[in-house]
Each structure stands twice: as structure tokens, then as C-alpha cells.
């Protein structure tokens, strides 16, 4: 092993019981990352499943969901997640004082940032900004949204979630705001992730397989093992 290889070698320590960790796509390492309170974040896992929250190697976790934000959800995830949490605090159905209160609760439970959804009124963003110290992540779903108004109201990180149009939205934002931190949904393949990174995304969100999908793979393995064991015993007898 030469000096260059020694520098690149990273020792890895794990156990058999932790061997099923959900691994983030390696291609995400190509992005620059975003430093939040001194910690660089490149890969962000998108889940509210507490078992998945515990068993992954992402740099951070984004917990947003299609229901009214509730303290119990933030509390449950903050107990098990071993990385910074970006907690959804509303913006669609939930706005105004409740979103601000949720943001305070999230920060009190150690969340590294709060996330507001695309329809969030500027007044709600301002309300949140007045009561918390952690960053506000603003969700962007189309290039037609007023980015500057959201930045002025208190958003400090943009979270681009535009489906297949995500790279184009990121590229347009980056051309106007060269230094604004941008998180982007990466999509299902290395190619789609790289497209978002090359467009200017600093960090990537990744949606892992569901608990059911992961368990199906494991159960298929168990069934095959039981069948092989049965056939082996049958041959011996």
C-alpha cells in the first residue's frame, strides 16, 4: 500500500447485527455538502419510520409527512435518530402560530433545522424566524416561486422538490443565487442524483425502500434458507 492509498483508506468498524444498515448512494459524495452548525451534510434520508431512522448511514434525516405536524412525531424520531434532524413544521394546512410553536418544539428537541412546505405564507416564515435560532429550510416545487421573498422572510436553505423538473429548477436558482445552500431530491438512480448535483445542488435527499419492501427481501431469504435446510435434511435421510 503506497502513501496515496494509505491516505484514502478509511477503517470501518461494524457488527453482524448492524450489517443491514440502509446505505446512501455513494454518488452523493460528489456534492459539496452544506455545513450546518459546523457539521457537513451531503446525504439526507427522507423518512418518518423510526426503524429506518435508526438504521442508516445518512448525514441527516428530513422528517416531513402529509399530515398536520405533531410534537409526538418529532419526539419519537428525535429519540431514535443518530444524526441531525430537519423537522417539518407545516406551511400547507398548518400555518401561523401553530407552525411557530412546532418550530420551537423541534428546536427544543435538538432538531438541526425546520422545514416549511411550499405553500407557507411569508408571514408564517417570519413568525418562525422570530422564535427560533436554527435554520429554516424552504421547500421549492417550481421555478415560478418567489425565492427572494422567502429568503427575505427568513429561509436560509432551499429544498427543491420538483419531480423530474428538479435539476432544471436547481439550475435556474443557482444561476441567480450562486451561494444559497440548495438541497434537492435526487431521484431513484445514480444518474438522476448526479443530474441534480451537476445542476448545483449542495446536498441530496434520498427516499429509501419502505419497511415492507425491506422486510419482503429478508423474508424471501428466510424462506429460501428453510427450503434449502429441508432439502438437505431430506437428502441425508
C-alpha positions, 0 to 999 in steps of 0.5 A: 500500500503506497502513501496515496492509498494509505491516505484514502483508506478509511477503517470501518468498524461494524457488527453482524447485527448492524450489517443491514444498515440502509446505505446512501448512494455513494454518488452523493459524495460528489456534492459539496455538502452544506455545513450546518452548525459546523457539521457537513451534510451531503446525504439526507434520508427522507423518512418518518419510520423510526426503524429506518431512522435508526438504521442508516448511514445518512448525514441527516434525516428530513422528517416531513409527512402529509399530515398536520405536524405533531410534537409526538412525531418529532419526539419519537424520531428525535429519540431514535435518530443518530444524526441531525434532524430537519423537522417539518413544521407545516406551511400547507394546512398548518400555518401561523402560530401553530407552525411557530410553536412546532418550530420551537418544539423541534428546536427544543428537541435538538432538531438541526433545522425546520422545514416549511412546505411550499405553500407557507405564507411569508408571514408564517416564515417570519413568525418562525424566524422570530422564535427560533435560532436554527435554520429554516429550510424552504421547500421549492416545487417550481421555478415560478416561486418567489425565492427572494421573498422567502429568503427575505422572510427568513429561509436560509436553505432551499429544498427543491422538490420538483419531480423530474423538473428538479435539476432544471429548477436547481439550475435556474436558482443557482444561476441567480443565487450562486451561494444559497445552500440548495438541497434537492431530491435526487431521484431513484438512480445514480444518474438522476442524483448526479443530474441534480448535483451537476445542476448545483445542488449542495446536498441530496435527499434520498427516499429509501425502500419502505419497511415492507419492501425491506422486510419482503427481501429478508423474508424471501431469504428466510424462506429460501434458507428453510427450503434449502435446510429441508432439502438437505435434511431430506437428502441425508435421510 
